[in-house]
Amino acid sequence: MNPLPDVQVGNEEPLYNIGVVSRMTGLTMATLRAWERRYDFPDAERTPGGHRLYTEQDILQLRWVKARIDEGMQTSHAIQALHHQEQAGHVVAPDVYQAPSDEDGKGAHYLPQFKEHLFEALVNRNLEAADGVLGEALAISSPEELILQVISPTFSKIGEAWEQGQVSVAVEHLSTNYLRQRLLMWMVNGPPPRRTRPVVLACAPGEWHEGSLLILGALLRRRRWPVAYLGQAVPLKDLAEYIRDIQPALVILVSMTEVSASELIEWPNWLPEASKTGKPVIGYGGLIFTQQPEWRLRMSGTYLGDTLQEGLESIERILQSEAL
């Protein structure tokens, strides 16, 4: 039996319906219901309508029990072993977190329509319908696919609709705050983080557009990188003090406008050691650097890429090299 790593797990919120959990664990819905009936495991919460909702920790426990069964242990003994490990103070976690696969590609094929349904639900102020859309999308996709292919473009489309006067400020705020809350939940309740120095994520001084930063934070936590999310409009003085205190592996800075970028380029004055030694690595990105590449010539640090996917790949390369 593999030893249980000593890791910390964030506060757990019930986020996943039984269909999603079935896909993420490889256990059928009938098996999940039978285990709850016979062994009172896992102890899933219920919605007001009586539907099961599972936490990230429930999923980790189910995957651990399934791994023991695959090794030849009886189901009842595997669940008893799980309870024994927890009573001994261990935290259950897989050796390596793996996102669920989509071998037949059906999830990727249908995700664009969920993007449209989510946008319509939000601009019509129907948050219950938005919850339903995300739940259905999670049943056929991984959280990573959902974030990149549904939530990210919905964020952008809502912003564009507001700029073009198609939705009010109130609707734009309601919609972006709804998406923000979901991303923060994934950031807090992600798989157990690796034992390594954290990644700091911060918007430039005066920068309030945090959508791309939230998405990066949630995706990094899904990949088990520890994240320290500072969010909107972080003064460089405060950022420098925080970085000196925690010594992160990487700092990610985001700017969308010329105004905020003009302040962000001054970061070496506040972090001269990082500017000189490259430790920690300072990475940056944002709309201003994508649309006006000349701003990259004025900015110190590592440009992470033109898209979220490019940024994520650059960040992983940096973190993996820092971990060596």
SULURVEN-V638650 format. One line per field, one symbol per residue. ss: DSSP state (@ for helix, = for strand, . for the rest). A space follows every 50 residues. Layout:
ss=???
This chain:
ss=...............=.@@@@@@@@...@@@@@@@@@@@.....==.... .===.@@@@@@@@@@@@@@@....@@@@@@@@@@@@@............. .....@@@@@@@@@@@@@@@@@@...@@@@@@@@@@@@@@..@@@@@@@@ @@@@@@@@@@@@@.....@@@@@@@@@@@@@@@@@@@@..........== ===.......@@@@@@@@@@@@....=====....@@@@@@@@@@@...= ====...@@@@@@@..@@@@.@@@@@@...=====.@@@@@..@@@@@.. .==....@@@@@@@@@@@@@@@@.
